[in-house]
Amino acid sequence: MSFENIFSHSIGCVLVLLIVSFAVQKLFLFIFAFISIVSGDMSSKKLLWPRSKRLLPVFSCRIFMVSCLTFSSFTHFEFVLVYGVRKWSSFILLHVACQVVPALFAKRLYLFYQKHLSHLSNT
């Protein structure tokens, strides 16, 4: 491997870790847009598409591709998949985060315990 390939792969990994480390979805789209415009992979006109047309936010550049899927309801579930698109940059990074709302979860867990499992503690 040449120095250029090693350097490009290292920069790609650093950028991937930087993107994945941010937990807020709104920052993801800003970071994706910033990096894609800086790297010259996407024009600013493409960023004006309505969000409703996109099922899954995807950012792709010459080094890697990032997909982010977030569900927010009773739990906050976030799924981030990073895939290297070049031959020398073949890596896959998966980040899954799940955060449960404590008060609501505790209440539902207590009600479930009372309804289904309370008879077990009486024995």
C-alpha positions in Angstrom: 0.0 0.0 0.0 1.2 3.5 -0.8 1.4 6.3 1.6 -1.5 8.0 -0.2 -3.8 5.0 0.4 -2.9 4.7 4.0 -3.4 8.4 4.6 -6.7 8.4 2.8 -7.9 5.4 4.8 -6.8 7.0 8.1 -8.6 10.3 7.2 -11.7 8.3 6.3 -11.7 6.4 9.6 -11.2 9.6 11.5 -14.2 11.3 9.7 -16.3 8.2 10.3 -15.6 8.2 14.0 -16.2 11.9 14.2 -19.6 11.5 12.5 -20.7 8.5 14.6 -19.7 10.2 17.8 -22.4 12.8 17.5 -25.6 11.5 19.0 -28.1 14.2 17.8 -29.7 13.5 14.4 -30.0 17.2 13.5 -26.2 17.4 13.7 -25.8 14.4 11.4 -27.5 16.2 8.5 -25.4 19.3 9.1 -22.2 17.3 9.3 -23.0 15.3 6.2 -23.8 18.4 4.2 -20.7 20.2 5.4 -18.3 17.3 4.6 -20.0 16.5 1.2 -19.8 20.2 0.1 -16.2 20.5 1.3 -15.1 17.3 -0.4 -16.9 18.3 -3.6 -19.2 15.3 -3.8 -22.5 17.1 -3.6 -23.7 20.5 -4.6 -25.7 22.7 -2.3 -28.7 22.4 -4.6 -29.1 18.7 -3.8 -29.3 19.6 -0.1 -32.6 21.5 -0.7 -34.6 18.4 -1.5 -37.6 18.0 0.9 -36.9 15.5 3.7 -40.1 13.7 3.1 -38.7 12.3 -0.2 -35.9 10.6 1.7 -36.8 7.4 3.5 -33.3 7.0 5.1 -30.8 9.8 5.3 -27.7 8.7 3.5 -24.4 10.5 3.1 -21.9 9.2 0.5 -18.5 10.4 -0.5 -15.5 8.9 -2.3 -14.2 7.3 0.9 -17.3 6.0 2.8 -21.1 5.9 3.0 -23.1 6.6 6.1 -26.8 5.7 6.7 -28.7 6.9 9.7 -32.1 5.7 10.9 -33.7 7.1 14.1 -36.9 6.1 15.8 -38.3 8.2 18.6 -41.3 7.0 20.6 -41.3 5.1 23.9 -37.6 4.5 23.3 -35.0 6.3 21.3 -33.4 3.9 18.9 -30.6 5.0 16.6 -29.0 2.9 13.9 -25.9 4.1 12.0 -24.2 2.0 9.4 -20.9 3.1 7.9 -19.5 1.2 4.9 -16.2 1.8 3.1 -16.7 2.2 -0.7 -13.2 1.9 -2.0 -11.2 -1.3 -2.3 -8.4 -0.3 0.0 -10.9 1.3 2.4 -13.0 -1.8 3.1 -14.5 -1.4 6.5 -17.9 -1.6 8.0 -18.8 0.2 11.3 -22.2 -0.3 13.0 -23.4 2.0 15.8 -26.6 1.2 17.5 -27.9 3.4 20.4 -31.0 2.7 22.4 -32.1 5.1 25.2 -35.2 4.3 27.2 -37.2 7.1 28.9 -36.6 6.2 32.6 -39.9 7.3 34.2 -42.1 5.9 31.5 -40.2 2.7 31.3 -40.2 2.2 35.1 -44.0 2.8 35.3 -44.6 0.3 32.5 -42.2 -2.2 34.1 -43.9 -1.9 37.5 -47.4 -2.3 35.9 -46.2 -5.4 34.0 -44.7 -6.8 37.2 -47.9 -6.3 39.2 -50.1 -7.8 36.5 -47.9 -10.8 35.5 -45.2 -11.5 38.0 -46.5 -10.5 41.4 -47.8 -14.0 42.2 -44.2 -15.4 41.9 -42.9 -13.2 44.8 -45.6 -14.5 47.2 -44.3 -18.1 47.0 
